[in-house]
Amino acid sequence: MGRPKGSRNRYSTIPRSLVDEALARLAVAVGNNEQWAIQETLKRVPVAMPEPMIGGMQEAIMNARINDLVDFDIRLAALESKHDGK
């Protein structure tokens, strides 16, 4: 299944010279402070994810999960020892 043998990505079928020319025109437009060019360029910039704060909510949630797992492990061990003792 999948692609037919010998097929190519759509991007790779565009001649490299056309891509280079388009990028050069976009760079000139950005250099001329043309609003559309700046907007189109900024659309391509990925949005940065905020760094988790040390001591923040994420750490509190992680600590709560760890405590739950430790508590579960203690209760399970008690049940297993009670079952093995019968």
DSSP file (Angstrom, degrees, kcal/mol; ACC not computed):
  #  RESIDUE AA STRUCTURE BP1 BP2  ACC     N-H-->O    O-->H-N    N-H-->O    O-->H-N    TCO  KAPPA ALPHA  PHI   PSI    X-CA   Y-CA   Z-CA
    1    1 A M              0   0    0      0, 0.0     2,-0.3     0, 0.0     0, 0.0   0.000 360.0 360.0 360.0-172.1    0.0    0.0    0.0
    2    2 A G        +     0   0    0      3,-0.0     3,-0.1     2,-0.0     0, 0.0  -0.654 360.0   1.6  94.7-147.6    1.1    3.6    0.2
    3    3 A R  S    S-     0   0    0     -2,-0.3     2,-0.1     1,-0.1     3,-0.1  -0.394  77.6-101.2 -78.5 153.1    2.5    5.7   -2.6
    4    4 A P    >   -     0   0    0      0, 0.0     3,-1.9     0, 0.0    -1,-0.1  -0.438  53.0 -88.0 -67.2 149.6    2.9    4.5   -6.1
    5    5 A K  T 3  S+     0   0    0      1,-0.3     3,-0.1    -2,-0.1    -3,-0.0  -0.354 112.9  17.2 -61.8 133.0    6.5    3.5   -6.9
    6    6 A G  T 3  S+     0   0    0      1,-0.3    -1,-0.3    -3,-0.1     2,-0.1   0.403  88.8 139.7  87.3  -2.8    8.5    6.5   -8.1
    7    7 A S    <   -     0   0    0     -3,-1.9    -1,-0.3     1,-0.0     2,-0.3  -0.385  36.7-151.6 -73.2 156.1    6.1    9.2   -6.9
    8    8 A R        -     0   0    0     -3,-0.1     2,-0.1    -2,-0.1     5,-0.1  -0.819  23.5 -89.2-125.4 162.7    7.6   12.3   -5.3
    9    9 A N     >  -     0   0    0     -2,-0.3     4,-0.8     1,-0.1     3,-0.1  -0.397  37.3-121.8 -64.5 148.0    6.6   14.8   -2.7
   10   10 A R  H >> S+     0   0    0      1,-0.2     3,-0.9     2,-0.2     4,-0.6   0.903 112.1  55.5 -59.7 -39.6    4.7   17.7   -4.1
   11   11 A Y  H >4 S+     0   0    0      1,-0.3     3,-1.2     2,-0.2    -1,-0.2   0.892 103.7  53.3 -61.3 -39.9    7.3   20.1   -2.8
   12   12 A S  H 34 S+     0   0    0      1,-0.3    -1,-0.3    -3,-0.1    -2,-0.2   0.659  99.6  63.2 -73.9 -12.7   10.2   18.3   -4.6
   13   13 A T  H << S+     0   0    0     -3,-0.9    -1,-0.3    -4,-0.8    -2,-0.2   0.657  83.2  90.9 -83.4 -14.3    8.3   18.6   -7.9
   14   14 A I  S << S-     0   0    0     -3,-1.2     5,-0.1    -4,-0.6     0, 0.0  -0.677  93.6-107.8 -78.5 128.3    8.5   22.4   -7.8
   15   15 A P    >>  -     0   0    0      0, 0.0     4,-1.5     0, 0.0     3,-0.9  -0.309  20.7-129.9 -58.2 136.5   11.7   23.6   -9.5
   16   16 A R  H 3> S+     0   0    0      1,-0.3     4,-2.6     2,-0.2     5,-0.2   0.820 105.6  61.6 -58.9 -33.2   14.3   24.8   -7.0
   17   17 A S  H 3> S+     0   0    0      1,-0.2     4,-2.3     2,-0.2    -1,-0.3   0.871 102.6  50.9 -64.2 -36.2   14.8   28.0   -8.9
   18   18 A L  H <> S+     0   0    0     -3,-0.9     4,-2.4     2,-0.2    -1,-0.2   0.901 111.2  48.0 -67.1 -40.0   11.1   29.0   -8.4
   19   19 A V  H  X S+     0   0    0     -4,-1.5     4,-2.4     2,-0.2    -2,-0.2   0.934 112.4  48.6 -64.8 -45.6   11.4   28.4   -4.7
   20   20 A D  H  X S+     0   0    0     -4,-2.6     4,-2.2     1,-0.2    -2,-0.2   0.901 112.0  49.3 -61.3 -41.4   14.6   30.4   -4.5
   21   21 A E  H  X S+     0   0    0     -4,-2.3     4,-2.5     2,-0.2    -1,-0.2   0.909 110.8  49.8 -65.2 -42.0   13.0   33.3   -6.5
   22   22 A A  H  X S+     0   0    0     -4,-2.4     4,-2.2     1,-0.2    -2,-0.2   0.906 111.7  48.4 -63.8 -41.4    9.9   33.3   -4.3
   23   23 A L  H  X S+     0   0    0     -4,-2.4     4,-2.3     2,-0.2    -1,-0.2   0.885 110.8  51.1 -66.3 -37.7   12.0   33.4   -1.1
   24   24 A A  H  X S+     0   0    0     -4,-2.2     4,-2.1     2,-0.2    -2,-0.2   0.918 110.7  48.1 -65.3 -43.0   14.2   36.2   -2.5
   25   25 A R  H  X S+     0   0    0     -4,-2.5     4,-2.4     1,-0.2    -2,-0.2   0.893 111.6  50.6 -63.9 -39.2   11.1   38.3   -3.4
   26   26 A L  H  X S+     0   0    0     -4,-2.2     4,-2.6     2,-0.2    -2,-0.2   0.906 109.1  51.2 -64.5 -41.2    9.7   37.7    0.1
   27   27 A A  H  X S+     0   0    0     -4,-2.3     4,-2.3     2,-0.2    -2,-0.2   0.897 110.8  48.4 -63.2 -40.5   12.9   38.8    1.6
   28   28 A V  H  X S+     0   0    0     -4,-2.1     4,-1.5     2,-0.2    -1,-0.2   0.912 111.4  50.2 -65.1 -42.2   12.9   42.0   -0.4
   29   29 A A  H  <>S+     0   0    0     -4,-2.4     5,-2.4     2,-0.2    -2,-0.2   0.899 111.1  48.2 -64.3 -40.5    9.3   42.7    0.5
   30   30 A V  H ><5S+     0   0    0     -4,-2.6     3,-1.8     1,-0.2    -1,-0.2   0.914 109.3  53.9 -64.8 -41.0   10.1   42.1    4.2
   31   31 A G  H 3<5S+     0   0    0     -4,-2.3    -1,-0.2     1,-0.3    -2,-0.2   0.801 106.1  52.8 -61.9 -29.2   13.0   44.5    3.8
   32   32 A N  T 3<5S-     0   0    0     -4,-1.5    -1,-0.3    -5,-0.1    -2,-0.2   0.285 116.9-116.4 -88.3  10.0   10.7   47.1    2.4
   33   33 A N  T < 5 +     0   0    0     -3,-1.8     2,-0.5     1,-0.2    -3,-0.2   0.833  50.4 171.8  58.3  36.2    8.4   46.7    5.5
   34   34 A E     >< -     0   0    0     -5,-2.4     4,-1.9     1,-0.2     3,-0.4  -0.684  29.7-142.7 -78.2 123.5    5.5   45.4    3.4
   35   35 A Q  H  > S+     0   0    0     -2,-0.5     4,-2.5     1,-0.2     5,-0.2   0.868  95.2  53.3 -58.5 -44.0    2.9   44.3    5.9
   36   36 A W  H  > S+     0   0    0      1,-0.2     4,-2.4     2,-0.2    -1,-0.2   0.888 109.5  49.4 -61.0 -38.7    1.7   41.2    4.0
   37   37 A A  H  > S+     0   0    0     -3,-0.4     4,-2.1     2,-0.2    -1,-0.2   0.892 110.7  49.2 -69.1 -39.4    5.2   39.9    3.7
   38   38 A I  H  X S+     0   0    0     -4,-1.9     4,-2.5     2,-0.2    -2,-0.2   0.923 112.5  48.5 -64.9 -43.1    5.9   40.3    7.4
   39   39 A Q  H  X S+     0   0    0     -4,-2.5     4,-1.7     1,-0.2    -2,-0.2   0.922 111.7  48.8 -63.5 -44.5    2.7   38.6    8.3
   40   40 A E  H  X S+     0   0    0     -4,-2.4     4,-0.6     1,-0.2    -1,-0.2   0.877 112.8  48.5 -64.1 -36.9    3.3   35.7    6.0
   41   41 A T  H >< S+     0   0    0     -4,-2.1     3,-1.1     1,-0.2     4,-0.4   0.923 110.9  49.5 -68.1 -43.8    6.8   35.3    7.3
   42   42 A L  H >< S+     0   0    0     -4,-2.5     3,-1.0     1,-0.3    -2,-0.2   0.764  99.3  67.0 -68.9 -24.5    5.7   35.4   10.9
   43   43 A K  H 3< S+     0   0    0     -4,-1.7    -1,-0.3     1,-0.2    -2,-0.2   0.794  98.8  53.9 -62.8 -26.3    3.0   32.8   10.2
   44   44 A R  T << S+     0   0    0     -3,-1.1    -1,-0.2    -4,-0.6    -2,-0.2   0.603  85.0  97.6 -85.6 -12.2    5.8   30.3    9.6
   45   45 A V  S <  S-     0   0    0     -3,-1.0     3,-0.0    -4,-0.4     2,-0.0  -0.665  78.7-124.0 -80.5 123.3    7.5   30.9   13.0
   46   46 A P        -     0   0    0      0, 0.0     2,-0.4     0, 0.0    -2,-0.1  -0.347  24.2-110.7 -67.9 147.4    6.5   28.2   15.5
   47   47 A V        -     0   0    0      1,-0.1     2,-0.3    -2,-0.0     0, 0.0  -0.635  32.8-125.5 -78.6 129.9    5.0   29.4   18.8
   48   48 A A        -     0   0    0     -2,-0.4    -1,-0.1     1,-0.1     3,-0.0  -0.563  17.7-128.3 -78.5 137.0    7.3   28.8   21.7
   49   49 A M        -     0   0    0     -2,-0.3     2,-0.1     1,-0.1    -1,-0.1  -0.644  30.2-109.1 -81.1 139.6    5.9   26.8   24.6
   50   50 A P        -     0   0    0      0, 0.0    -1,-0.1     0, 0.0     3,-0.0  -0.404  33.2-110.1 -69.2 146.0    6.4   28.5   28.0
   51   51 A E        -     0   0    0      1,-0.1     2,-0.1    -2,-0.1     3,-0.0  -0.534  37.0-107.0 -72.4 138.4    8.9   26.9   30.3
   52   52 A P        -     0   0    0      0, 0.0     2,-0.3     0, 0.0    -1,-0.1  -0.458  36.2-116.2 -66.6 138.0    7.3   25.2   33.3
   53   53 A M    >   -     0   0    0     -2,-0.1     3,-1.9     1,-0.1     6,-0.4  -0.570  24.5-119.1 -77.2 133.5    7.8   27.2   36.5
   54   54 A I  T 3  S+     0   0    0     -2,-0.3     3,-0.1     1,-0.3    -1,-0.1  -0.570 103.4  15.9 -70.5 129.7    9.9   25.5   39.1
   55   55 A G  T 3  S+     0   0    0     -2,-0.3    -1,-0.3     1,-0.2    -2,-0.1   0.582 106.5 124.9  82.2   9.3    7.8   25.1   42.2
   56   56 A G  S <> S-     0   0    0     -3,-1.9     4,-1.8     1,-0.0     3,-0.2  -0.004  81.8 -74.0 -89.2-163.9    4.7   25.8   40.1
   57   57 A M  H  > S+     0   0    0      1,-0.2     4,-2.4     2,-0.2     5,-0.2   0.857 126.9  58.5 -63.0 -38.2    1.4   24.0   39.6
   58   58 A Q  H  > S+     0   0    0      1,-0.2     4,-2.1     2,-0.2    -1,-0.2   0.897 107.0  47.5 -62.0 -40.1    3.0   21.3   37.3
   59   59 A E  H  > S+     0   0    0     -6,-0.4     4,-2.5    -3,-0.2    -1,-0.2   0.890 110.3  52.6 -67.9 -38.6    5.4   20.3   40.1
   60   60 A A  H  X S+     0   0    0     -4,-1.8     4,-2.1     2,-0.2    -2,-0.2   0.903 109.8  48.6 -63.6 -40.9    2.6   20.2   42.6
   61   61 A I  H  X S+     0   0    0     -4,-2.4     4,-2.2     2,-0.2    -2,-0.2   0.919 111.3  49.9 -64.5 -43.5    0.6   17.9   40.4
   62   62 A M  H  X S+     0   0    0     -4,-2.1     4,-2.3     1,-0.2    -2,-0.2   0.912 110.6  49.7 -62.6 -42.6    3.6   15.6   39.8
   63   63 A N  H  X S+     0   0    0     -4,-2.5     4,-2.5     1,-0.2    -1,-0.2   0.892 109.6  51.9 -63.8 -39.1    4.3   15.4   43.6
   64   64 A A  H  X S+     0   0    0     -4,-2.1     4,-2.2     2,-0.2    -1,-0.2   0.905 110.0  48.9 -63.8 -41.2    0.6   14.5   44.2
   65   65 A R  H  X S+     0   0    0     -4,-2.2     4,-2.2     2,-0.2    -2,-0.2   0.903 110.8  50.2 -64.6 -41.0    0.8   11.7   41.6
   66   66 A I  H  X S+     0   0    0     -4,-2.3     4,-2.5     1,-0.2    -2,-0.2   0.928 110.5  49.8 -62.8 -44.4    4.0   10.4   43.2
   67   67 A N  H  X S+     0   0    0     -4,-2.5     4,-2.5     1,-0.2    -2,-0.2   0.895 109.6  51.7 -62.3 -39.8    2.4   10.4   46.6
   68   68 A D  H  X S+     0   0    0     -4,-2.2     4,-2.5     2,-0.2    -1,-0.2   0.911 110.8  48.1 -62.1 -42.3   -0.6    8.5   45.3
   69   69 A L  H  X S+     0   0    0     -4,-2.2     4,-2.5     2,-0.2    -2,-0.2   0.895 111.7  49.2 -66.7 -39.7    1.6    5.9   43.7
   70   70 A V  H  X S+     0   0    0     -4,-2.5     4,-2.2     2,-0.2    -2,-0.2   0.930 112.8  47.9 -64.3 -44.4    3.6    5.5   46.9
   71   71 A D  H  X S+     0   0    0     -4,-2.5     4,-2.4     1,-0.2    -2,-0.2   0.908 112.0  49.9 -62.1 -42.7    0.4    5.1   48.9
   72   72 A F  H  X S+     0   0    0     -4,-2.5     4,-2.7     1,-0.2    -1,-0.2   0.911 109.5  51.5 -61.5 -43.2   -1.0    2.6   46.4
   73   73 A D  H  X S+     0   0    0     -4,-2.5     4,-2.3     2,-0.2    -1,-0.2   0.897 110.2  48.9 -62.7 -40.9    2.2    0.6   46.6
   74   74 A I  H  X S+     0   0    0     -4,-2.2     4,-2.0     2,-0.2    -2,-0.2   0.927 113.4  46.4 -64.3 -45.6    2.0    0.5   50.5
   75   75 A R  H  X S+     0   0    0     -4,-2.4     4,-2.3     1,-0.2    -2,-0.2   0.897 112.7  50.0 -65.3 -40.0   -1.6   -0.6   50.4
   76   76 A L  H  X S+     0   0    0     -4,-2.7     4,-2.6     2,-0.2    -1,-0.2   0.913 109.7  50.6 -64.8 -42.6   -0.9   -3.2   47.8
   77   77 A A  H  X S+     0   0    0     -4,-2.3     4,-2.4     1,-0.2    -1,-0.2   0.893 110.2  50.6 -62.5 -39.2    2.0   -4.6   49.7
   78   78 A A  H  X S+     0   0    0     -4,-2.0     4,-2.1     2,-0.2    -2,-0.2   0.916 111.7  47.4 -64.8 -42.9   -0.2   -4.8   52.8
   79   79 A L  H  X S+     0   0    0     -4,-2.3     4,-2.4     2,-0.2    -2,-0.2   0.906 112.2  49.7 -64.6 -41.4   -2.9   -6.7   50.9
   80   80 A E  H  X S+     0   0    0     -4,-2.6     4,-2.5     2,-0.2    -2,-0.2   0.910 111.8  47.4 -65.0 -41.9   -0.4   -9.1   49.4
   81   81 A S  H  X S+     0   0    0     -4,-2.4     4,-1.4     2,-0.2    -1,-0.2   0.872 112.3  50.4 -68.4 -34.7    1.2   -9.9   52.7
   82   82 A K  H  X S+     0   0    0     -4,-2.1     4,-0.6     2,-0.2    -2,-0.2   0.901 112.8  46.7 -66.5 -40.9   -2.2  -10.4   54.3
   83   83 A H  H >< S+     0   0    0     -4,-2.4     3,-0.8     1,-0.2    -2,-0.2   0.890 112.3  49.4 -68.3 -40.4   -3.2  -12.8   51.5
   84   84 A D  H 3< S+     0   0    0     -4,-2.5    -1,-0.2     1,-0.2    -2,-0.2   0.776 104.4  61.3 -69.7 -26.1    0.1  -14.7   51.7
   85   85 A G  H 3<        0   0    0     -4,-1.4    -1,-0.2     1,-0.2    -2,-0.2   0.661 360.0 360.0 -75.9 -16.8   -0.3  -15.1   55.4
   86   86 A K    <<        0   0    0     -3,-0.8    -1,-0.2    -4,-0.6    -2,-0.1   0.478 360.0 360.0 -74.7 360.0   -3.6  -17.0   55.2
